[in-house]
């Protein structure tokens, strides 16, 4: 189902709303960890560097437009308390 949704999002015209399109693509490509990704994005989940979600985000961020889209998430993660205290180093 996630593969079909990803293909559908990629084939639909964006009509100038690139951020929402990239958000939908990232949500589809992080499946089956979509719930954890959304919690991580809303700062309700702390994950370590060996977490599967970090590995998935690293793979997703290899694509140029998605890499630029995930820069905002990287900046947000760097400003979180558990990162500034040295407990976590994001590398996606």
VENRANOR-V555343 format. One record per pair of residues at least 12 apart in sequence whose C-alpha atoms are under 6 Angstrom apart, sorted by the first residue. I is the first residue (numbers start at 1). J is the second residue. If there is no record, write none. Layout:
<<I/J> <I/J>>
This chain:
<<2/28> <6/25> <6/28> <54/92> <57/92> <58/92>>
